[in-house]
Amino acid sequence: MIPTDFLRVANLHAFYGESHVLHGIDFTVRRGECVSLLGRNGSGRTSALRAIMGLTGRRTGSIMLNGREIIDWAPHRIAQLGVGYCPEERGIYAGLSCEENLMLPPRVGSGGMSVEELYELFPNLYERRHSQGTRLSGGEQQMLAMARILRTGARLLLLDEISEGLAPVIVQRLGEVIRQLKKRDYTIVLVEQNFRFAAPLADRMFVVEHGRVVCEIVQDELDQKREYLQELLGV
Amino acid sequence: MIDIFGVPLPALLGQLLLGLVNGSFYALLSLGLAIIFGMLHIINFAHGAMYMMGAMFAWLLLDRLAIGYWPALFIAPLIVGVFGIGIERLLLRRIARLDPLYGLLLTFGVALVIGGLFRTLFGVGGQPYSIPPELSGAFDLGFMMLPKYRAWVIVSSLTVCLAAWYLIEKTRLGAFLRAATENPALTQALGINVPIMVMLTFGIGVGIAAFAGVLAAPTAQVSPLMSQNIIVVFAVVVIGGMGSIIGSVLTGLLLGVVEGLTKVFLPEASAVVVFVIMVGVLLLRPAGLFGRSK
């Protein structure tokens, strides 16, 4: 089967007010692929995800999602095309219980996971389902932010720094979840600073610097380019 | 006859009842303000104008189209709600990302325009609006007479407040509203159409103000000057806690009663008691009685 681009970002510029944060970023994600945007702090990785979701200010360039140009679309319409967004700060609502947080996003596609499946995937959430969202631990909040978008039937997952600030055992658990999602043919964009977490999971990696992609590395090349990559990332 | 601190019981209960009626109006009006502030972060200074429009439309419907009280109770809030949606779409949406001060100034301007328009068209004289026949008369409770209309005001206000609370706290739509209040950008990125919810929230908020206006029509002279009573409602919202739905409703009722009792025991202070309480609350608990400090 010929791989097809599910997401194609071309010459994307984005602004927050007067501040120009993305300077013509280009990358593609094929259906069923896991791609990682790597880079140092402030390189524009988070802004790239926010720009795809329509959460930055003015944007120019092109964002093709499943063959449709979405650069001018409002965020809710982009989500309704089957995009699940997990923000860096996790975005768990303090005013909603764990279960209300989980059930909040409307369905955006068929084949979303059932609540039972999600509780099986993240057993902690079942135990904490009646707790207020922000009473959960950091790891539980991260799992909830992931579970929330897996219920909706979204097929493209934009995951921003999901391993940040979590205990190694939870990071490991999240890695297992990503592997399971890959088996289920989800398309995933991982924004990560944690190279060790992202490298084994990603089929391709894009290094972002100063709001543009400076290097693309496929999984097979990882060993031979590891040193160069670590130098770029300052690891 | 039983006296309490030198006041005959029936007189005290009468004032208590009046306080409860006033408190019901405060609760309804501050409910709309709290919903709008909580979700849109707009301090809607045009809220009093919407209340006045509710009463004026009830009178116009009766005077010009012979449409009575019961249909007016639905039609007037609907007209004002649609008018509010127009204001949200045409004006407020443009300043949504700016400091709340802009919203306050803009709605203050809108209130002046509406007030001026109604004064020019209909004058400042009060128009009579009679109590519907089903609600005239009084219940004899033995120890006091309870006018049916006052009982209706209290019951219908509380029903609307309870329904709004249920909608916001216990339904899926309410969860959307609470989420959009807390983090509108993320809520939209999760696939929820926040702009349309903002529009409807504003429409419903001002619709509730208009409902209060229709309820008030038979209790006072209907006139474009009715909107001036709104300042005390802002004090109620501040005391309850900006944006707290349940807080504004309970505070509204409570302050109505406090005001009523002040009229009995210290009549000179009754016009300022709410503001004195506001100062005290702001000094001791700036987020309000039910508000969460950030």
Interface residues (C-beta under 8 A of the other chain):
Chain A: M53 G54 L55 A74 P75 H76 I78 A79 Q80 Y85 P87 G91 Y93 A94 G95 L96 E100 M103 L104 P105 P106 V108 R148 I149 T152
Chain B: R172 A175 F176 R178 A179 T181 E182 N183 A185 L186 T187 Q188 A189 L190 G191 I192 N193 V194 P195
